[in-house]
Amino acid sequence: MSLLTPEQKAIQQQAREFAAKHIIPFASQYDKSCEFHPYLLEAAKESKIFAMAVPVEYGGLGYDALTQALVLEEWGYGCAGMGTTLAASILSMDSVLVAGTPEQKKLFFTPMLETKIGSFGLTEPGAGSDAGAGKTTAVKDGDSYILNGTKCWITNGGFADVYVIYASTDPTKGVKGLSAFILERGLEGFTVGTVDHKLGIRSSNTVELLMKDVRIPADHLLGKEGEGMKIAMMTLDLARPAIAALSVGLAQRSLDECVKHLQAKFPGKPQPGQTLQFKLADMETEIQAARQMLHHTMVLRDSGVPFSKESAIAKVFCSDVAMRITTQAVQLMGGYGYTSELGKYMRDSKIMQIYEGTNQIQRLVISRAVLAPAPAASAQKAGK
Ligand SMILES: Cc1cc2nc3c(=O)[nH]c(=O)nc-3n(C[C@H](O)[C@H](O)[C@H](O)COP(=O)(O)OP(=O)(O)OC[C@H]3O[C@@H](n4cnc5c(N)ncnc54)[C@H](O)[C@@H]3O)c2cc1C
């Protein structure tokens, strides 16, 4: 029995059909050519799905968090690389959602209504998990800020229309000097560097961003100076379940393909030995547990209950499940698994444990919440 509303089921079905028509047939081709293909954005125009996280008052689809997760699972099922394009755009929107003024929201969200994409630039060489160690600076100059620095491994960076970039407005203050800014495409001094070769999610665009004396209006500062780390953490709390959703989709696809293969290999016979049957049962169990955990987290978010710990738990659990299931599926299919599309799912899974905060960092977040003093802990428990 499904606990989803009829609207959620209809949107899930639309996303499934979109993936079947516009994602699955192209996934292998774009994985092999390692290219982000604007075809995806063209195809998505009709469904306007890139506006699903944009609130209705800004002209978007305003889907609740659970519905967004349903769509992202279908995109992850189709291709985690193309799913990453959508997830990273939502990630950038989340920074504006948590800290933007109405004018900033309009500026940032309007392109999404036309199926343009956003990009989120926090990571730098030497500043990944330790995001506060970044060297990018933003210096106030009259009614502008001037940005200098380099961001690395930025998803959608080469194709985005709007960016959220984190830069220090006061390097002497370390993490407390970090601030967040909106940048628009085409600014002088803003260039895209190398396109990174990747183990997986090869159809997504991952690039370096280089900023040399990039001048932006002062009113493109999100929140106040020094609030960057707080905004980044709030953004990631909102966005991490998207990675959990892609992971569930990836795991489900691997299991489905594995079952199809085994059924074709043993046609008309009782299915292979009990050891194999139990493995399939465990895979199904893990995927269902991951999906339910993700949906629970989304219900907490939609209910306005604190969900930071659950967001980290869902990201860790679902991405670890994806890694295990995709690896197991290759193993169960033997040489065919190793030489077929299944290998892609295994390669695509690895990044789920790394980006938007590695799973080690998530475990730090979870353990801090577990060890937190009573008031914070009881607030969390209210959501159980
Ligand atoms: C394909 C791809 C797409 C990406 N997209 C984006 C994007 O759109 N925007 C963006 O800003 N960034 C993006 N990233 C960057 C990504 O978020 C970082 O790679 C990630 O946060 C880890 O940072 P790092 O690579 O510098 O690893 P490091 O921080 O150097 O970590 C290396 C290892 O040490 C461990 N470690 C580090 N600190 C601790 C600690 N305190 N305790 C325990 N273990 C620790 C980590 O878990 C990891 O295993 C992307 C990366 C990739 C590869």
The ligand as an ORCA input file, in Angstrom:
! r2SCAN-3c Opt
* xyz 0 1
  C      31.636     14.975     -9.167
  C      31.686     15.992     -8.073
  C      30.727     16.984     -8.025
  C      30.777     17.960     -7.016
  N      29.887     19.013     -7.032
  C      30.054     20.045     -6.171
  C      29.262     21.234     -6.281
  O      28.372     21.348     -7.130
  N      29.516     22.263     -5.436
  C      30.494     22.202     -4.488
  O      30.679     23.178     -3.763
  N      31.265     21.077     -4.348
  C      31.070     20.011     -5.167
  N      31.864     18.889     -5.060
  C      32.865     18.819     -4.018
  C      32.505     17.827     -2.919
  O      31.430     18.316     -2.144
  C      33.767     17.559     -2.086
  O      34.605     16.748     -2.905
  C      33.493     16.887     -0.764
  O      32.837     17.767      0.110
  C      34.776     16.401     -0.077
  O      35.760     17.377     -0.081
  P      37.232     17.005     -0.616
  O      37.075     16.352     -1.937
  O      38.078     18.216     -0.548
  O      37.764     15.890      0.368
  P      38.483     16.126      1.762
  O      37.737     17.103      2.575
  O      39.923     16.404      1.496
  O      38.344     14.696      2.427
  C      39.169     13.588      2.065
  C      38.793     12.426      2.986
  O      39.020     12.786      4.362
  C      37.816     12.629      5.098
  N      37.688     13.706      6.103
  C      37.901     15.016      5.907
  N      37.685     15.698      7.053
  C      37.294     14.785      7.988
  C      36.921     14.858      9.351
  N      36.878     16.030      9.989
  N      36.599     13.714      9.991
  C      36.631     12.510      9.334
  N      36.984     12.378      8.042
  C      37.305     13.496      7.373
  C      36.693     12.731      4.083
  O      35.518     12.082      4.534
  C      37.312     12.038      2.883
  O      37.177     10.643      3.008
  C      31.785     17.894     -6.035
  C      32.731     16.853     -6.071
  C      32.710     15.928     -7.069
  C      33.771     14.867     -7.113
*
